[in-house]
Amino acid sequence: MRLKEVANVTSPEARQILVTPFDPQTAGSIRKGIEAANLNLNPMLERGLTNKTINVPSPHWMKICGKKLSNRPKKRQKIKGGLREIRP
């Protein structure tokens, strides 16, 4: 099943994803599925008064990309230049 079929997915902040399952019983399975997807995300199960939500803080992508590109300095400089042009 796709995540959209079993939960509501929102992004309250730029570096945060909030997953609210339609059935609170499935929150643990959804968390395990996000961990098993190997996306370098660390979901945390939060229990509220009425339902359970899964808070997924996203990692700082520049650190991850920097580690992967550390062996290729020319490509790293090209990507950094492209990011500078995109940022306001």
C-alpha positions in Angstrom: 0.0 0.0 0.0 1.1 3.5 -0.6 1.4 5.9 2.3 -1.3 8.2 0.9 -3.8 5.4 1.2 -3.3 4.8 4.9 -2.3 8.2 6.3 -2.5 12.0 5.8 1.0 13.4 5.0 1.7 17.1 5.7 4.7 19.3 6.1 4.2 21.9 8.8 7.8 23.2 8.5 10.4 23.1 5.7 12.4 20.3 7.4 9.6 18.3 8.9 7.1 15.7 7.6 4.1 14.8 9.7 2.3 11.6 9.1 -1.2 11.1 10.7 -2.6 7.6 10.1 -6.3 7.2 9.5 -6.3 4.2 11.9 -4.1 4.8 14.9 -3.4 1.1 15.2 -1.3 1.3 12.0 1.1 4.0 13.3 3.8 1.5 14.4 3.7 -0.3 11.1 4.0 3.0 9.2 7.0 4.0 11.3 8.7 0.7 10.6 8.0 1.0 6.9 9.6 4.4 6.7 12.7 3.1 8.6 12.8 0.0 6.3 12.7 2.2 3.1 16.3 3.2 3.8 15.7 6.9 3.0 18.1 8.1 5.8 15.0 9.3 7.8 14.5 8.8 11.5 10.7 8.7 12.2 9.5 9.3 15.8 6.1 8.1 17.0 4.2 10.7 19.0 1.1 9.8 21.0 -1.5 12.5 21.3 -4.7 12.6 23.2 -6.9 11.5 20.2 -4.5 9.8 17.8 -0.9 8.9 17.1 1.3 10.9 14.7 4.6 10.1 13.2 7.1 13.0 13.1 9.8 12.6 10.5 12.5 15.3 10.7 14.4 15.5 7.5 18.2 15.5 7.7 20.3 18.4 6.5 20.7 17.4 2.8 23.8 19.5 2.2 25.7 17.4 4.7 24.6 14.2 3.0 25.4 15.4 -0.5 28.7 16.9 0.7 29.8 13.5 2.0 28.9 11.8 -1.3 30.7 14.5 -3.4 33.8 14.9 -1.2 35.8 12.8 -3.6 34.7 14.8 -6.7 35.7 18.5 -6.0 34.8 19.8 -9.5 31.3 18.4 -9.5 30.9 19.6 -5.9 31.8 23.2 -6.8 29.3 23.1 -9.8 26.5 21.9 -7.5 27.3 24.5 -4.8 27.2 27.2 -7.5 23.9 26.0 -8.8 22.4 26.1 -5.2 23.7 29.6 -4.7 21.8 30.7 -7.8 18.5 29.1 -6.6 18.6 30.6 -3.1 17.0 34.0 -2.6 
